Amino acid sequence: MRIKGAMTILNKEAKFLGMTVEEVVDFIDNSPMAFPVKTLQAYEVYKMDQGYRWSGVNFETWVKKEAA
């Protein structure tokens, strides 16, 4: 999935919930199990496009990529 498809899914989910995409992303950050798998996959693509990477160390989740 690429960013265009991910944004389509996130926009549809946001419209369904009556929220903005940013609110949906914040909601997924707090309770990811409340969403279908396809929405979570779109969320991951969105986060990576925004410059985040998955850490999973020391209870961190998504962290900003460090400049090389």
PyMOL commands that set and color helices and strands:
alter all, ss='L'
color gray80, all
select helices_A, chain A and resi 3-17+21-30+32-34+37-49
alter helices_A, ss='H'
color red, helices_A
select strands_A, chain A and resi 52-54+62-64
alter strands_A, ss='S'
color yellow, strands_A
deselect
rebuild
show_as cartoon
